Amino acid sequence: MEVKIEDSVLVREYISGDEKALSILINRHNQRISSFIYSKVLDRDITEDIFQDTFIKVINTLKKGSYSEEGKFLPWVMRIAHNLIIDHFRKNKRMPMFEGSDDFNIFSVIGDDKLNAEKQIIKNQIDSDLRELVDELPEDQREVLLMRIYKDMSFKEISENTGVSINTALGRMRYALINLRKIIDKHNIVLTN
Amino acid sequence: MEKIYSEQQNACRLAKVCPETVKFLLNYSRSLYITKYDYISFEGNLN
């Protein structure tokens, strides 16, 4: 027949250094305390967190020797758990948490449109490679390409600035792109993010 | 028929924390040591 050791005895043994006693206490009251916490918070993960915090307080108090044994170990632990549940709800009231559902994800509305560090490095590398490629172009083609792509000028504005017809500007732009593709193919350069 | 059941039946469900949490607590307990000096107690963690 298995003899059930009283909680008070296990607590005494734990205080005197027997770590096994704590294991028995936790396993003995695991379901009762967890179910109590779960019945209040209705969330598995939060139950785990509060259970953990409860026993951290229990361990600290027992090891410090500030626990006074009155044969009421479980009610004492339940009181600690209860206080931590109240703390949890107080904290949530101050900082309400929004949880999305399967149909709606908050990050689809508020998102950070900045690139992550890796993509930013790749983008910088591509920009730098592209600048070197543009420098390879003949002067007249490079001039049109820079005005069109980097300065966002219309072909009419480009023709006025360079003193050539719109058709010539269009032709130079066309050849600039063809030549850029040629240089890219020739050097097997990959310009994708 | 009169509705006699609780709306939050989940609240009555039996729960148990996972073995990892129990293991963590036992390890925490083993690593924690408290030194007392002149009515002041110092906590330390040996990992």
gemmi code that builds the backbone of each chain (N, CA, C; Angstrom):
import gemmi

chains = {
    "A": [
        ("MET", (0.839, -1.210, 0.000), (0.000, 0.000, 0.000), (0.877, 1.265, 0.000)),
        ("GLU", (0.490, 2.164, -0.848), (1.305, 3.385, -0.946), (0.928, 4.372, 0.167)),
        ("VAL", (1.944, 4.875, 0.856), (1.683, 5.820, 1.946), (1.802, 7.236, 1.405)),
        ("LYS", (0.760, 8.010, 1.605), (0.804, 9.389, 1.118), (1.438, 10.284, 2.175)),
        ("ILE", (2.524, 10.891, 1.764), (3.210, 11.781, 2.723), (2.474, 13.119, 2.746)),
        ("GLU", (2.245, 13.628, 3.930), (1.532, 14.903, 4.086), (2.316, 16.056, 3.446)),
        ("ASP", (1.574, 17.044, 2.957), (2.211, 18.231, 2.379), (3.176, 18.891, 3.359)),
        ("SER", (2.736, 18.982, 4.612), (3.562, 19.679, 5.612), (4.912, 18.983, 5.801)),
        ("VAL", (4.890, 17.648, 5.712), (6.146, 16.896, 5.846), (7.038, 17.169, 4.636)),
        ("LEU", (6.417, 17.147, 3.447), (7.196, 17.404, 2.223), (7.798, 18.807, 2.241)),
        ("VAL", (7.021, 19.766, 2.727), (7.529, 21.147, 2.800), (8.753, 21.202, 3.716)),
        ("ARG", (8.647, 20.530, 4.854), (9.785, 20.511, 5.803), (11.015, 19.870, 5.170)),
        ("GLU", (10.755, 18.749, 4.468), (11.873, 18.049, 3.821), (12.509, 18.933, 2.745)),
        ("TYR", (11.664, 19.638, 2.002), (12.190, 20.518, 0.949), (13.031, 21.640, 1.554)),
        ("ILE", (12.508, 22.225, 2.636), (13.253, 23.321, 3.286), (14.607, 22.811, 3.793)),
        ("SER", (14.627, 21.546, 4.224), (15.909, 21.015, 4.721), (16.798, 20.481, 3.587)),
        ("GLY", (16.385, 20.692, 2.343), (17.290, 20.421, 1.218), (16.904, 19.272, 0.306)),
        ("ASP", (15.758, 18.624, 0.527), (15.367, 17.500, -0.321), (14.563, 18.016, -1.531)),
        ("GLU", (15.226, 18.089, -2.670), (14.594, 18.645, -3.870), (13.464, 17.743, -4.390)),
        ("LYS", (13.554, 16.443, -4.078), (12.515, 15.512, -4.538), (11.153, 15.873, -3.956)),
        ("ALA", (11.187, 16.411, -2.738), (9.928, 16.757, -2.072), (9.150, 17.801, -2.887)),
        ("LEU", (9.909, 18.734, -3.496), (9.247, 19.764, -4.316), (8.602, 19.125, -5.538)),
        ("SER", (9.314, 18.175, -6.132), (8.778, 17.487, -7.314), (7.443, 16.806, -6.978)),
        ("ILE", (7.397, 16.167, -5.798), (6.151, 15.495, -5.386), (5.040, 16.538, -5.184)),
        ("LEU", (5.397, 17.632, -4.534), (4.385, 18.678, -4.266), (3.830, 19.258, -5.558)),
        ("ILE", (4.731, 19.564, -6.507), (4.272, 20.155, -7.777), (3.371, 19.168, -8.520)),
        ("ASN", (3.836, 17.925, -8.633), (3.044, 16.938, -9.376), (1.717, 16.612, -8.685)),
        ("ARG", (1.744, 16.632, -7.360), (0.512, 16.327, -6.622), (-0.561, 17.392, -6.868)),
        ("HIS", (-0.134, 18.659, -6.913), (-1.124, 19.744, -7.010), (-1.193, 20.375, -8.400)),
        ("ASN", (-0.433, 19.813, -9.329), (-0.385, 20.372, -10.690), (-1.784, 20.592, -11.264)),
        ("GLN", (-2.569, 19.535, -11.304), (-3.881, 19.607, -11.969), (-4.825, 20.581, -11.265)),
        ("ARG", (-4.794, 20.538, -9.960), (-5.728, 21.378, -9.201), (-5.408, 22.869, -9.405)),
        ("ILE", (-4.119, 23.201, -9.283), (-3.737, 24.612, -9.410), (-3.896, 25.075, -10.860)),
        ("SER", (-3.454, 24.235, -11.811), (-3.568, 24.599, -13.234), (-5.027, 24.799, -13.626)),
        ("SER", (-5.904, 23.889, -13.179), (-7.319, 23.999, -13.531), (-7.923, 25.268, -12.936)),
        ("PHE", (-7.467, 25.597, -11.712), (-7.962, 26.821, -11.071), (-7.555, 28.050, -11.896)),
        ("ILE", (-6.285, 28.078, -12.306), (-5.798, 29.233, -13.086), (-6.525, 29.276, -14.434)),
        ("TYR", (-6.615, 28.099, -15.078), (-7.235, 28.044, -16.405), (-8.700, 28.493, -16.357)),
        ("SER", (-9.384, 28.139, -15.257), (-10.801, 28.512, -15.147), (-10.984, 30.026, -15.115)),
        ("LYS", (-9.926, 30.739, -14.734), (-10.015, 32.211, -14.677), (-9.506, 32.868, -15.963)),
        ("VAL", (-8.397, 32.358, -16.503), (-7.777, 33.071, -17.635), (-8.174, 32.491, -18.994)),
        ("LEU", (-8.617, 31.236, -19.009), (-9.071, 30.552, -20.239), (-8.041, 30.587, -21.363)),
        ("ASP", (-6.806, 30.441, -21.000), (-5.742, 30.424, -22.013), (-4.621, 29.510, -21.507)),
        ("ARG", (-4.269, 28.547, -22.338), (-3.255, 27.549, -21.933), (-1.906, 28.182, -21.620)),
        ("ASP", (-1.454, 29.063, -22.520), (-0.118, 29.647, -22.350), (-0.045, 30.523, -21.105)),
        ("ILE", (-1.115, 31.308, -20.902), (-1.121, 32.183, -19.718), (-1.187, 31.331, -18.449)),
        ("THR", (-1.915, 30.212, -18.527), (-1.978, 29.298, -17.386), (-0.575, 28.796, -17.035)),
        ("GLU", (0.171, 28.413, -18.060), (1.547, 27.932, -17.836), (2.380, 29.026, -17.162)),
        ("ASP", (2.257, 30.262, -17.687), (3.051, 31.372, -17.152), (2.710, 31.634, -15.686)),
        ("ILE", (1.414, 31.679, -15.394), (1.007, 32.004, -14.019), (1.387, 30.859, -13.070)),
        ("PHE", (1.233, 29.628, -13.529), (1.635, 28.478, -12.713), (3.130, 28.578, -12.386)),
        ("GLN", (3.899, 28.896, -13.413), (5.351, 29.009, -13.223), (5.692, 30.116, -12.222)),
        ("ASP", (5.075, 31.275, -12.402), (5.346, 32.401, -11.493), (4.913, 32.070, -10.065)),
        ("THR", (3.805, 31.342, -9.959), (3.320, 30.957, -8.630), (4.377, 30.119, -7.914)),
        ("PHE", (4.892, 29.107, -8.596), (5.851, 28.227, -7.926), (7.213, 28.887, -7.743)),
        ("ILE", (7.527, 29.853, -8.576), (8.782, 30.587, -8.338), (8.665, 31.333, -7.006)),
        ("LYS", (7.488, 31.919, -6.765), (7.264, 32.607, -5.484), (7.303, 31.604, -4.332)),
        ("VAL", (6.685, 30.442, -4.560), (6.664, 29.404, -3.518), (8.101, 28.989, -3.174)),
        ("ILE", (8.877, 28.697, -4.218), (10.271, 28.250, -4.020), (11.071, 29.318, -3.272)),
        ("ASN", (10.945, 30.580, -3.716), (11.696, 31.664, -3.074), (11.331, 31.778, -1.596)),
        ("THR", (10.026, 31.736, -1.322), (9.579, 31.897, 0.062), (10.071, 30.742, 0.935)),
        ("LEU", (9.950, 29.514, 0.405), (10.383, 28.355, 1.194), (11.887, 28.392, 1.437)),
        ("LYS", (12.640, 28.730, 0.392), (14.105, 28.725, 0.550), (14.585, 29.842, 1.477)),
        ("LYS", (13.825, 30.944, 1.505), (14.214, 32.046, 2.388), (13.858, 31.743, 3.836)),
        ("GLY", (13.010, 30.729, 4.005), (12.594, 30.347, 5.359), (11.505, 31.251, 5.912)),
        ("SER", (10.804, 31.982, 4.996), (9.767, 32.875, 5.512), (8.365, 32.251, 5.471)),
        ("TYR", (8.286, 30.938, 5.234), (6.980, 30.275, 5.208), (6.684, 29.725, 6.598)),
        ("SER", (5.472, 30.051, 7.076), (5.122, 29.506, 8.392), (4.126, 28.368, 8.189)),
        ("GLU", (4.547, 27.205, 8.596), (3.738, 26.007, 8.361), (2.536, 25.972, 9.305)),
        ("GLU", (1.365, 25.961, 8.682), (0.162, 25.834, 9.496), (-0.709, 24.725, 8.905)),
        ("GLY", (-0.055, 23.816, 8.190), (-0.786, 22.705, 7.569), (-1.665, 23.132, 6.423)),
        ("LYS", (-1.339, 24.281, 5.828), (-2.197, 24.777, 4.749), (-1.384, 25.133, 3.516)),
        ("PHE", (-0.635, 24.180, 3.046), (0.221, 24.457, 1.889), (-0.605, 24.797, 0.646)),
        ("LEU", (-1.557, 23.937, 0.302), (-2.332, 24.159, -0.933), (-3.115, 25.483, -0.922)),
        ("PRO", (-3.868, 25.795, 0.160), (-4.558, 27.098, 0.158), (-3.603, 28.276, -0.001)),
        ("TRP", (-2.410, 28.127, 0.573), (-1.404, 29.198, 0.459), (-0.965, 29.368, -1.005)),
        ("VAL", (-0.698, 28.238, -1.670), (-0.282, 28.300, -3.084), (-1.431, 28.857, -3.940)),
        ("MET", (-2.649, 28.427, -3.626), (-3.807, 28.911, -4.389), (-3.969, 30.424, -4.226)),
        ("ARG", (-3.669, 30.916, -3.038), (-3.771, 32.361, -2.786), (-2.743, 33.113, -3.637)),
        ("ILE", (-1.534, 32.563, -3.710), (-0.493, 33.192, -4.547), (-0.960, 33.209, -6.001)),
        ("ALA", (-1.476, 32.056, -6.474), (-1.953, 31.970, -7.867), (-3.069, 32.975, -8.108)),
        ("HIS", (-3.986, 33.060, -7.136), (-5.108, 33.994, -7.246), (-4.614, 35.430, -7.387)),
        ("ASN", (-3.635, 35.806, -6.569), (-3.088, 37.169, -6.646), (-2.411, 37.424, -7.990)),
        ("LEU", (-1.723, 36.393, -8.499), (-1.048, 36.564, -9.796), (-2.072, 36.678, -10.940)),
        ("ILE", (-3.200, 35.978, -10.789), (-4.265, 36.095, -11.810), (-4.803, 37.530, -11.810)),
        ("ILE", (-4.997, 38.074, -10.604), (-5.483, 39.466, -10.506), (-4.473, 40.408, -11.148)),
        ("ASP", (-3.173, 40.184, -10.857), (-2.108, 41.014, -11.462), (-2.180, 40.935, -12.984)),
        ("HIS", (-2.412, 39.710, -13.475), (-2.476, 39.497, -14.934), (-3.601, 40.334, -15.544)),
        ("PHE", (-4.778, 40.309, -14.920), (-5.903, 41.062, -15.483), (-5.690, 42.569, -15.341)),
        ("ARG", (-5.064, 42.982, -14.242), (-4.754, 44.410, -14.065), (-3.809, 44.879, -15.173)),
        ("LYS", (-2.792, 44.061, -15.412), (-1.793, 44.418, -16.432), (-2.459, 44.498, -17.810)),
        ("ASN", (-3.340, 43.543, -18.086), (-4.026, 43.520, -19.385), (-4.963, 44.693, -19.560)),
        ("LYS", (-5.486, 45.178, -18.435), (-6.392, 46.325, -18.509), (-5.605, 47.570, -18.886)),
        ("ARG", (-4.379, 47.649, -18.320), (-3.515, 48.799, -18.651), (-3.021, 48.699, -20.079)),
        ("MET", (-2.696, 47.472, -20.491), (-2.167, 47.274, -21.842), (-3.032, 46.250, -22.564)),
        ("PRO", (-4.219, 46.638, -23.049), (-5.089, 45.652, -23.698), (-4.404, 45.039, -24.906)),
        ("MET", (-4.586, 43.738, -25.041), (-3.913, 43.036, -26.123), (-4.916, 42.755, -27.229)),
        ("PHE", (-4.522, 43.030, -28.471), (-5.417, 42.733, -29.588), (-5.001, 41.414, -30.206)),
        ("GLU", (-5.966, 40.530, -30.333), (-5.663, 39.251, -30.969), (-6.413, 39.152, -32.285)),
        ("GLY", (-5.716, 38.820, -33.349), (-6.350, 38.647, -34.647), (-7.069, 37.311, -34.726)),
        ("SER", (-7.809, 37.129, -35.802), (-8.476, 35.846, -36.002), (-8.016, 35.274, -37.338)),
        ("ASP", (-8.591, 34.140, -37.731), (-8.219, 33.542, -39.025), (-8.603, 34.457, -40.177)),
        ("ASP", (-9.717, 35.216, -39.987), (-10.218, 36.070, -41.070), (-9.497, 37.405, -41.129)),
        ("PHE", (-8.976, 37.833, -39.993), (-8.412, 39.180, -39.942), (-7.080, 39.185, -39.211)),
        ("ASN", (-6.095, 39.721, -39.873), (-4.785, 39.836, -39.246), (-4.433, 41.312, -39.145)),
        ("ILE", (-4.135, 41.766, -37.940), (-3.862, 43.192, -37.716), (-2.673, 43.679, -38.546)),
        ("PHE", (-1.723, 42.755, -38.838), (-0.531, 43.162, -39.584), (-0.809, 43.403, -41.065)),
        ("SER", (-2.048, 43.030, -41.503), (-2.390, 43.347, -42.883), (-2.853, 44.800, -42.992)),
        ("VAL", (-3.158, 45.420, -41.834), (-3.598, 46.820, -41.825), (-2.443, 47.730, -41.419)),
        ("ILE", (-1.802, 47.361, -40.302), (-0.633, 48.144, -39.895), (0.613, 47.299, -40.140)),
        ("GLY", (1.396, 47.748, -41.031), (2.613, 46.989, -41.311), (3.791, 47.925, -41.429)),
        ("ASP", (4.961, 47.394, -41.275), (6.173, 48.177, -41.444), (6.644, 47.964, -42.872)),
        ("ASP", (6.570, 49.038, -43.676), (6.923, 48.854, -45.080), (8.433, 48.934, -45.314)),
        ("LYS", (9.197, 49.119, -44.247), (10.659, 49.153, -44.407), (11.172, 47.753, -44.717)),
        ("LEU", (12.260, 47.715, -45.471), (12.856, 46.412, -45.770), (13.576, 45.902, -44.533)),
        ("ASN", (13.662, 44.589, -44.422), (14.439, 44.076, -43.304), (15.934, 44.242, -43.607)),
        ("ALA", (16.773, 43.975, -42.613), (18.202, 44.286, -42.738), (18.827, 43.584, -43.948)),
        ("GLU", (18.462, 42.313, -44.149), (19.059, 41.544, -45.241), (18.656, 42.131, -46.601)),
        ("LYS", (17.347, 42.414, -46.734), (16.874, 42.955, -48.019), (17.449, 44.343, -48.279)),
        ("GLN", (17.646, 45.130, -47.184), (18.215, 46.465, -47.348), (19.652, 46.366, -47.854)),
        ("ILE", (20.412, 45.404, -47.347), (21.800, 45.208, -47.798), (21.806, 44.823, -49.275)),
        ("ILE", (20.884, 43.903, -49.650), (20.815, 43.467, -51.049), (20.441, 44.649, -51.944)),
        ("LYS", (19.480, 45.452, -51.477), (19.049, 46.613, -52.281), (20.216, 47.594, -52.484)),
        ("ASN", (20.958, 47.859, -51.399), (22.104, 48.763, -51.494), (23.131, 48.232, -52.493)),
        ("GLN", (23.329, 46.903, -52.460), (24.289, 46.282, -53.369), (23.828, 46.440, -54.826)),
        ("ILE", (22.516, 46.218, -55.047), (21.977, 46.340, -56.405), (22.116, 47.786, -56.901)),
        ("ASP", (21.769, 48.757, -56.015), (21.876, 50.175, -56.391), (23.314, 50.525, -56.778)),
        ("SER", (24.241, 49.999, -55.983), (25.652, 50.304, -56.237), (26.118, 49.670, -57.550)),
        ("ASP", (25.699, 48.396, -57.807), (26.054, 47.724, -59.066), (25.480, 48.477, -60.255)),
        ("LEU", (24.220, 48.906, -60.078), (23.537, 49.596, -61.180), (24.216, 50.919, -61.523)),
        ("ARG", (24.686, 51.622, -60.496), (25.383, 52.900, -60.741), (26.644, 52.656, -61.572)),
        ("GLU", (27.351, 51.571, -61.251), (28.571, 51.249, -62.012), (28.238, 50.895, -63.457)),
        ("LEU", (27.101, 50.181, -63.642), (26.694, 49.804, -64.999), (26.317, 51.034, -65.815)),
        ("VAL", (25.604, 51.956, -65.180), (25.177, 53.181, -65.881), (26.403, 53.990, -66.312)),
        ("ASP", (27.451, 53.968, -65.464), (28.683, 54.693, -65.808), (29.366, 54.133, -67.055)),
        ("GLU", (29.060, 52.878, -67.376), (29.654, 52.235, -68.556), (29.023, 52.734, -69.865)),
        ("LEU", (27.815, 53.330, -69.762), (27.082, 53.742, -70.970), (27.739, 54.946, -71.630)),
        ("PRO", (27.533, 55.095, -72.964), (28.005, 56.318, -73.640), (27.337, 57.549, -73.016)),
        ("GLU", (28.051, 58.672, -73.061), (27.627, 59.893, -72.373), (26.185, 60.321, -72.705)),
        ("ASP", (25.836, 60.321, -74.029), (24.500, 60.809, -74.412), (23.378, 59.900, -73.873)),
        ("GLN", (23.623, 58.586, -73.882), (22.608, 57.650, -73.375), (22.499, 57.741, -71.845)),
        ("ARG", (23.669, 57.847, -71.203), (23.666, 57.933, -69.743), (22.899, 59.174, -69.271)),
        ("GLU", (23.109, 60.285, -69.979), (22.471, 61.554, -69.617), (20.933, 61.417, -69.649)),
        ("VAL", (20.432, 60.810, -70.747), (18.973, 60.648, -70.887), (18.437, 59.703, -69.811)),
        ("LEU", (19.151, 58.589, -69.615), (18.691, 57.599, -68.620), (18.635, 58.198, -67.205)),
        ("LEU", (19.665, 58.977, -66.848), (19.681, 59.578, -65.512), (18.529, 60.554, -65.318)),
        ("MET", (18.280, 61.342, -66.386), (17.190, 62.323, -66.282), (15.832, 61.633, -66.165)),
        ("ARG", (15.677, 60.564, -66.945), (14.371, 59.894, -66.974), (14.127, 59.082, -65.679)),
        ("ILE", (15.104, 58.269, -65.311), (14.900, 57.344, -64.181), (15.140, 58.013, -62.820)),
        ("TYR", (16.281, 58.705, -62.687), (16.627, 59.240, -61.364), (16.007, 60.616, -61.098)),
        ("LYS", (15.855, 61.424, -62.170), (15.274, 62.760, -61.942), (13.793, 62.807, -62.313)),
        ("ASP", (13.278, 61.687, -62.822), (11.858, 61.533, -63.141), (11.355, 62.620, -64.098)),
        ("MET", (12.190, 62.982, -65.077), (11.799, 64.035, -66.042), (11.065, 63.396, -67.214)),
        ("SER", (10.148, 64.173, -67.824), (9.442, 63.658, -69.009), (10.378, 63.769, -70.214)),
        ("PHE", (10.038, 63.053, -71.320), (10.894, 63.126, -72.513), (10.883, 64.523, -73.120)),
        ("LYS", (9.774, 65.242, -72.926), (9.708, 66.618, -73.434), (10.739, 67.486, -72.683)),
        ("GLU", (10.777, 67.328, -71.360), (11.740, 68.086, -70.532), (13.174, 67.686, -70.887)),
        ("ILE", (13.370, 66.371, -71.134), (14.722, 65.902, -71.484), (15.167, 66.518, -72.807)),
        ("SER", (14.240, 66.536, -73.763), (14.602, 67.093, -75.076), (14.938, 68.574, -74.960)),
        ("GLU", (14.201, 69.287, -74.109), (14.467, 70.733, -73.914), (15.813, 70.948, -73.226)),
        ("ASN", (16.132, 70.093, -72.276), (17.384, 70.239, -71.523), (18.619, 69.841, -72.310)),
        ("THR", (18.444, 68.822, -73.184), (19.622, 68.331, -73.904), (19.751, 68.948, -75.306)),
        ("GLY", (18.674, 69.626, -75.728), (18.722, 70.273, -77.048), (18.549, 69.304, -78.197)),
        ("VAL", (17.931, 68.170, -77.963), (17.650, 67.217, -79.051), (16.135, 67.021, -79.137)),
        ("SER", (15.687, 66.374, -80.211), (14.242, 66.147, -80.357), (13.761, 65.048, -79.387)),
        ("ILE", (12.460, 65.036, -79.203), (11.900, 64.008, -78.311), (12.228, 62.620, -78.849)),
        ("ASN", (12.119, 62.443, -80.175), (12.404, 61.134, -80.768), (13.839, 60.688, -80.505)),
        ("THR", (14.756, 61.643, -80.603), (16.159, 61.303, -80.342), (16.336, 60.873, -78.879)),
        ("ALA", (15.679, 61.649, -77.980), (15.761, 61.304, -76.549), (15.208, 59.897, -76.313)),
        ("LEU", (14.054, 59.605, -76.961), (13.452, 58.262, -76.826), (14.410, 57.183, -77.335)),
        ("GLY", (15.039, 57.470, -78.491), (15.978, 56.509, -79.075), (17.162, 56.268, -78.168)),
        ("ARG", (17.685, 57.358, -77.575), (18.847, 57.212, -76.669), (18.474, 56.393, -75.440)),
        ("MET", (17.263, 56.628, -74.961), (16.790, 55.862, -73.792), (16.706, 54.382, -74.155)),
        ("ARG", (16.159, 54.117, -75.370), (15.999, 52.727, -75.812), (17.370, 52.030, -75.891)),
        ("TYR", (18.336, 52.731, -76.504), (19.670, 52.132, -76.634), (20.355, 51.997, -75.267)),
        ("ALA", (20.083, 52.959, -74.393), (20.673, 52.870, -73.034), (20.224, 51.581, -72.361)),
        ("LEU", (18.922, 51.271, -72.478), (18.397, 50.050, -71.839), (18.948, 48.794, -72.510)),
        ("ILE", (19.002, 48.837, -73.886), (19.549, 47.667, -74.600), (20.995, 47.427, -74.172)),
        ("ASN", (21.778, 48.516, -74.103), (23.193, 48.371, -73.738), (23.365, 47.898, -72.290)),
        ("LEU", (22.486, 48.413, -71.421), (22.557, 47.954, -70.021), (22.327, 46.445, -69.942)),
        ("ARG", (21.306, 45.979, -70.677), (21.005, 44.523, -70.682), (22.210, 43.737, -71.196)),
        ("LYS", (22.841, 44.294, -72.235), (24.014, 43.609, -72.813), (25.125, 43.478, -71.769)),
        ("ILE", (25.387, 44.586, -71.071), (26.466, 44.559, -70.067), (26.127, 43.558, -68.955)),
        ("ILE", (24.835, 43.563, -68.556), (24.392, 42.647, -67.492), (24.582, 41.197, -67.931)),
        ("ASP", (24.176, 40.909, -69.185), (24.322, 39.525, -69.693), (25.798, 39.137, -69.794)),
        ("LYS", (26.592, 40.078, -70.280), (28.009, 39.799, -70.497), (28.714, 39.432, -69.192)),
        ("HIS", (28.351, 40.135, -68.117), (29.030, 39.892, -66.832), (28.247, 38.965, -65.909)),
        ("ASN", (27.158, 38.395, -66.436), (26.313, 37.486, -65.624), (25.911, 38.122, -64.285)),
        ("ILE", (25.464, 39.353, -64.361), (25.099, 40.053, -63.114), (23.625, 39.767, -62.783)),
        ("VAL", (23.344, 39.484, -61.515), (21.954, 39.254, -61.092), (21.488, 40.470, -60.300)),
        ("LEU", (20.443, 41.119, -60.803), (19.958, 42.336, -60.138), (18.531, 42.111, -59.631)),
        ("THR", (18.384, 41.207, -58.722), (17.045, 40.989, -58.145), (17.152, 40.961, -56.642)),
        ("ASN", (16.073, 41.387, -55.996), (16.049, 41.418, -54.529), (15.272, 40.204, -54.019)),
    ],
    "B": [
        ("MET", (-36.538, 24.933, -24.186), (-35.974, 24.379, -22.946), (-35.050, 25.413, -22.272)),
        ("GLU", (-35.132, 25.459, -21.029), (-34.331, 26.452, -20.313), (-32.840, 26.148, -20.440)),
        ("LYS", (-32.082, 27.191, -20.686), (-30.652, 26.986, -20.845), (-30.005, 26.904, -19.466)),
        ("ILE", (-29.525, 25.750, -19.138), (-28.999, 25.583, -17.767), (-27.491, 25.420, -17.732)),
        ("TYR", (-26.866, 25.344, -18.924), (-25.427, 25.137, -18.922), (-24.678, 26.458, -18.970)),
        ("SER", (-23.514, 26.426, -18.399), (-22.684, 27.627, -18.412), (-22.261, 27.935, -19.844)),
        ("GLU", (-22.168, 29.216, -20.172), (-21.745, 29.590, -21.524), (-20.267, 29.293, -21.736)),
        ("GLN", (-19.533, 29.342, -20.645), (-18.093, 29.103, -20.778), (-17.765, 27.733, -20.218)),
        ("GLN", (-18.055, 26.726, -21.013), (-17.792, 25.374, -20.532), (-16.297, 25.087, -20.403)),
        ("ASN", (-15.501, 25.862, -21.151), (-14.044, 25.700, -21.076), (-13.528, 25.904, -19.666)),
        ("ALA", (-14.226, 26.775, -18.934), (-13.775, 27.133, -17.599), (-13.771, 25.926, -16.665)),
        ("CYS", (-14.551, 24.908, -17.006), (-14.636, 23.731, -16.137), (-13.631, 22.655, -16.551)),
        ("ARG", (-12.887, 22.915, -17.613), (-11.981, 21.881, -18.125), (-10.791, 21.656, -17.177)),
        ("LEU", (-10.385, 20.408, -17.047), (-9.217, 20.122, -16.214), (-7.955, 20.455, -17.006)),
        ("ALA", (-7.052, 21.129, -16.362), (-5.814, 21.503, -17.054), (-4.621, 21.008, -16.248)),
        ("LYS", (-3.531, 20.865, -16.940), (-2.295, 20.450, -16.282), (-1.149, 21.112, -17.031)),
        ("VAL", (-0.195, 21.665, -16.310), (0.907, 22.301, -17.041), (1.825, 21.222, -17.624)),
        ("CYS", (2.540, 21.605, -18.668), (3.344, 20.621, -19.382), (4.589, 20.219, -18.555)),
        ("PRO", (5.137, 19.047, -18.836), (6.305, 18.570, -18.068), (7.494, 19.527, -18.133)),
        ("GLU", (7.606, 20.284, -19.244), (8.737, 21.225, -19.373), (8.671, 22.303, -18.295)),
        ("THR", (7.451, 22.767, -18.006), (7.298, 23.807, -16.977), (7.702, 23.244, -15.612)),
        ("VAL", (7.271, 22.011, -15.347), (7.625, 21.371, -14.065), (9.142, 21.206, -13.977)),
        ("LYS", (9.727, 20.767, -15.098), (11.178, 20.561, -15.129), (11.917, 21.880, -14.890)),
        ("PHE", (11.401, 22.943, -15.518), (12.017, 24.255, -15.341), (12.000, 24.655, -13.866)),
        ("LEU", (10.847, 24.438, -13.222), (10.721, 24.829, -11.809), (11.681, 24.028, -10.929)),
        ("LEU", (11.804, 22.736, -11.222), (12.716, 21.904, -10.419), (14.161, 22.343, -10.628)),
        ("ASN", (14.499, 22.664, -11.872), (15.865, 23.153, -12.151), (16.114, 24.503, -11.493)),
        ("TYR", (15.068, 25.359, -11.543), (15.188, 26.680, -10.906), (15.456, 26.504, -9.416)),
        ("SER", (14.685, 25.589, -8.819), (14.836, 25.351, -7.382), (16.246, 24.855, -7.059)),
        ("ARG", (16.757, 23.938, -7.896), (18.094, 23.386, -7.651), (19.170, 24.465, -7.771)),
        ("SER", (18.939, 25.394, -8.720), (19.988, 26.393, -8.973), (19.943, 27.563, -7.982)),
        ("LEU", (18.793, 27.715, -7.309), (18.644, 28.878, -6.409), (19.302, 28.620, -5.051)),
        ("TYR", (20.098, 29.553, -4.656), (20.621, 29.445, -3.290), (20.488, 30.794, -2.606)),
        ("ILE", (20.237, 30.712, -1.328), (20.017, 31.952, -0.575), (21.010, 32.019, 0.582)),
        ("THR", (21.716, 33.126, 0.625), (22.706, 33.315, 1.687), (22.184, 34.399, 2.632)),
        ("LYS", (22.236, 34.105, 3.889), (21.765, 35.105, 4.855), (22.945, 35.723, 5.573)),
        ("TYR", (22.890, 37.028, 5.671), (23.959, 37.716, 6.404), (23.341, 38.882, 7.157)),
        ("ASP", (23.387, 38.794, 8.444), (22.929, 39.892, 9.282), (21.503, 40.353, 8.922)),
        ("TYR", (20.567, 39.472, 8.944), (19.158, 39.744, 8.640), (18.893, 40.116, 7.171)),
        ("ILE", (19.902, 40.035, 6.342), (19.685, 40.320, 4.918), (19.883, 39.011, 4.160)),
        ("SER", (18.955, 38.685, 3.272), (19.153, 37.456, 2.493), (19.490, 37.803, 1.040)),
        ("PHE", (20.514, 37.119, 0.537), (20.963, 37.344, -0.833), (20.576, 36.135, -1.682)),
        ("GLU", (19.957, 36.425, -2.819), (19.581, 35.331, -3.725), (20.633, 35.167, -4.808)),
        ("GLY", (20.896, 33.942, -5.148), (21.842, 33.703, -6.241), (21.398, 32.523, -7.071)),
        ("ASN", (21.821, 32.515, -8.327), (21.474, 31.396, -9.206), (22.733, 30.744, -9.759)),
        ("LEU", (22.870, 29.461, -9.507), (24.014, 28.733, -10.061), (23.534, 27.994, -11.290)),
        ("ASN", (24.119, 28.284, -12.420), (23.682, 27.579, -13.626), (24.714, 26.565, -14.083)),
    ],
}
model = gemmi.Model(1)
for chain_id, residues in chains.items():
    chain = gemmi.Chain(chain_id)
    for i, (resn, *xyz) in enumerate(residues, 1):
        res = gemmi.Residue()
        res.name, res.seqid = resn, gemmi.SeqId(i, " ")
        for name, pos in zip(("N", "CA", "C"), xyz):
            atom = gemmi.Atom()
            atom.name, atom.element = name, gemmi.Element(name[0])
            atom.pos, atom.b_iso = gemmi.Position(*pos), 0.0
            res.add_atom(atom)
        chain.add_residue(res)
    model.add_chain(chain)
structure = gemmi.Structure()
structure.add_model(model)
structure.setup_entities()
